[in-house]
Amino acid sequence: MITIGQRARTVLAVLVVATATVACSPSGSLGTVPPEPTPAPSAGLPDLTPQPSVGPTATPPPSAVPSTLPSGGPATTPSPTPASSETMVVRTYYILGGGVGVEGLVPTLREVPRTSGVARAAMTALLDGGPIADAYQQVSSAIPAGTRLLGVSVSNRIATVNLSREFESGGGSASMSYRLGQVVYTLTQFSTVQSVLFQVEGQPVRTFGSEGIALGGPQSRFDYEQLLPDIFVDRPAYGAAIGNPARVSGNADVFEATFRIAILDGSGKTLVDTQTMATCGSGCRGTFDATLRYDLARAQWGTLRVYYGSAKDGSPQGVRDYPVWLTTP
């Protein structure tokens, strides 16, 4: 059984470093803005979680129409304030649905009780995917229902995570890869963790599940790059506040290393549409980090949209939407 959904396909992505320059958008319609999301428990929180100590793809030692988000807006206007002194924010990684090149891992924010055991807190939040499922219809998990965290420890920048037998039950190769990737990305958000060793019921996992996925030692983000969409926004997280100016970073694998980042307000009006150049593209990997300024009269839910233009006619391709909380300058 899959916790929130059963969508799991393999897609390719590449990491990209770039600066942003404003230019005309490619020809073709970008479609309509998805309705406002039902807020998750931490919807509207600024993504202030620290960067991992290694890049999203550390070297080891699409559908043209955006996915439809759930209808209905938040009951109250969220205030993008930091977590209180009694809580903290961790990142959990799930799967955002969509077509080829759009579906893939997606970061979310979860507000949890403050603790020194941050790895355990993040894993506990990841396994409890209910609040995310309730808030975002298009977000799912490949981790089977009933999976329990039996233990997690960190030594020499390797996290050893011990999960119950449900973790390896059911699903095909794509589902198996996704559930491993969700855990690896969630645990490697911390600067103290570079890779992850898996255990099931206390036993080291060398071949995972009925599909026989070989785990040749500790697993890093590099081992799960195939689970990322063509354009992967890692910061801000899905449903977070982006600030003004907004800083957007992540990775991409796009034709000629060129793609676009747009911010739309709640009515669908484009506030900014920026072309970003990658350090490489069409099969090579690098990071991007862009800053976007936008004019807005009042704070509101909006959309952070990434896409690239078709090599044939410039029409938008690989459109991926994040609901975000927009603020005035």
N, C-alpha and C positions, 0 to 999 in steps of 0.2 A: 504493500500500500504506500502511496506517496502522500506526504503530509498535506500539502496545499494544492498540488496539481500534479499532472503526470507529463508535463511538457519537458522534454530533454532532447536536444539535438546538438550536434557538434558544429561549431562555427569557428572561423579563424579570425585572429585579430593581431595588430601590431602596435608596439609602443612608439610614440612620436613626441620630439620636443619642438615647440614652435611658438612664435609670437603672433599676435592677431593684428590684422589691418582691415579696416572697414572697406567693403567693396560691394558692387551690385550683386544681388543674388542670382543664381542660375534661373533659367526659364522654367516654367511649369509650376503647377500649384503645389503648395506644401500641405494642403488639406486643412481640416478644421482642428481647433484646439480641443483636446479631450476635456470633459467636464472636470470640475474641481474634485479632488480626492476626498474620500472620507478620511479624516486625519488619523494616522497611527498615534500611539501614545506619545511619541516624540516628534510628531509632525511640526514643522516650522522651527525646530531647533537649528541653530547654526552648526555647520559641520566643522567643529573645532578639534576633532580627534587628531592626534599627532600622525605624521607621516611614518610609514614603516622605515626601518633603517636600510632596507634594500629596495631597489626600484621594483615596480610592478612586474618586471620580467628579468630578475637578476640572472645573469649568466650562471649556469649551474656550476659548484666548486669545481539583396535584402528586399524586403517588401518596401514599396514606395509609399505606402500608406501607413501612418502611425497607428500603433495599437490603441484601442479604445479603453479608456480608464473608466472606473465605475461612476455611475451618475450620482448626483447629489453633492452638495458642498458641506463644509464643516458646520456643525451646529453653532459654534462661536468662532469669531476671528481669532486665530492663534497669535500669541505674542512670542516672537523669536527670542526668548531669553535663555541663558545658559541653565544647565541643570543646577539644582540647589546644592548646598553643602552636604546634604545627606544622600545625594544621588550622583551618578556619573553617566556619561554617554559612551556606549561602545558601538562598534560597527558589526553588522551581521550581513552575510552575503547569501542572496537567494537567486532565483532565475526570473528574468523578465521575458515574457512571451513575445512572440513576433515571428516574422518570416526568416528565411535564411539570411544571415548577416546582421540580423536585428536581435534575435533571441540570444540570451547569454547571461552570465553572472551580473548581478546588480547589487550595489551596496545600499544598506538601509541603516538608520540610526535607531538605537534602542536605549531608553533611559532606565537604568537599573540601580538598585541600592549600592551606595559607595562601599567598596571593599578593596583590600590589597590584592585579592585573588582575581585579577582582571581577566586572565585567560579562562578561568572557570565561569566567571560571570558572562563573558561573551559566548561561550559554548552553551551555557544554560539558556541564554536568550535565543540563540540560533535554533536549538531543538524545540523551543516553544514558539513555533511559527504562527500560532493562531492570530495574535494581534496584527501581524503584517498581512495575513490572508484577509482579515476582516476589513482592513483599510484599503488594500490595493488588489483589485480583481486580477490584474495581469501578472502579479508576482506570485511565484510558486516555489516549492521546495522539493528536492528529490530525496530528502532524508525520510525514511519510513516512519509512520506514526508509531509511537511507543518506544522509540530509540531513547535510551537513558545514558547519561554521562556517568561512568563509573569512576573516572579519575582523570586528572590532567596535571602534568608536571613539566617544568622547563629546566633544562640543563645544557650549557654550552650552546645556547641559541637554538636548541632543538626542543620542540614541544612533543611530549609523548601523550597521546590522548587515548583513553580506554573507553570503548563504547560497548553497549549491550549487543547481543546477537541480532536484534532487530535491524541494526544498521546495515547488515549485509544481506537482508532478505529481499526477495522480489526484484523486479526491474531488469531491463536489458543493459547493454554496455553503456549507452548514453546516460541512463539514470545512474548507473554505478559511478561513472566518471564525474557527473555533476555533484553527487553527494560528497565524494572525496574533495572535489574542488571547493565546495562551500565551506568545508571544515578548514582546508588549507588557507584559503583567503581570509577567513574569519580570524584564525589564530596568528597569521603572519601580519596582521595589522599592527602588532606590537613590536617595538624596536628590539625587544629581547628575544624575538622568535624569527628565525630565518627559514626553518623548515619543520615538517611534522612527521612523526612516526606514529603509525596506527596500530592499535591493539583492539581485539574483540574478545570480550570476556577474559581479559588479562593475558591473552595469547598474541604474540607478534603476528602481524598480517604481512605475508610475503606475496600471496596470490589472493586477490580480493574478489569475492562473490562467485556466482556460477559462471560468469563470463571469463573468469580467470585473468583479471587485470593484474599484471605483475607490478609490484611495488618494490623497486630495487633500492631500498634504503629510504632515508628521509625525503619527503616530498615538498617541493618549493612551488612558488607561484609559476615559475618557469614551466613546470610539468603540466600546467592546466591552462596555458594560453589559448588552447583550441576551444575553450569554453567561453571565450570572450566574443562579443559582437564585433562587427567591422570597426565601429567607433565606440569605445568604452569610456564613459565618464566615470571616474572613480571618486572625484570630488567636484562638486558637492554630492552628497548621497541623495538617493531617491526620496523626495518628500521633505528635503531640508530647506532652511532659509539660505539664500545665496549672497545676501548683502548687496551693497551698491557702492562702489563697483563690485562686480561679481568675478571671482576667480574660479576658473574651470580647468581641470587637469585630468589626464588619463592617458589612454593610448589608442592607436588606430592603425588599420591596414587598408589604405585607400589608393585609388589610381593616381599616380603622379604625386602622391603625398599631399594632396590638397583636399580639404573638406571645410565645412562651414559650421559655425555655432550661432544659434539665434535665441533670443529671449522674446517671448510673446506674453502680453498681459492677459487678464482673465477673459477678455472679449475676443481674443485672437489677433489683436493688433500687434504687428512686429515692432518691437522697441529698438532692437539692434540685430543686425545680421552680419557676422564677421567671417571673413575668409582666414583660415589658418593653414600655414604651410608646415609640413612635417619635415623632419630631418631625412626621412626616407619613406618610401611607399612601395606599393605593388609587390608585397612579399617580404619586405624588411621591416624591422621593428625599432621604434623609438618613442619618446614621450612627448606630450604637448602640455603646455601650461599657458593659458590665455587669460587676460583680464578684460572684462566688458563693462562699460558704463552705459547706463540707460536712464531715461527720464520717466518719472512716474509721479502722479499727483497724490496717490494714496497707496498704502501697503495692501497687498492682495495676493491671492494664489495666481500663479502663472505657469508658463511652460518653458523649460530649457530644452531646446531641440538641437540635435546634431544630425548632419546629413552630408551627402556629397552629390555633385552633379554628374549625371550620366555622361560618359565619354561620347555618346552618340548625339544627344540633343540638349544636354545640360539639365534635363529634368531631375528633380530631387530623387535620390535613391538612398537606401539604408537609413531611413528616417527613424530616429529613436528619441522618444520624449520622456523627460523627467518632470513630474509635478514639483514646483518649487515655490517657496514663499518669497515674494518680491517686496522690496522696501524702497522708500524714497531716498534720494541722494543724501 
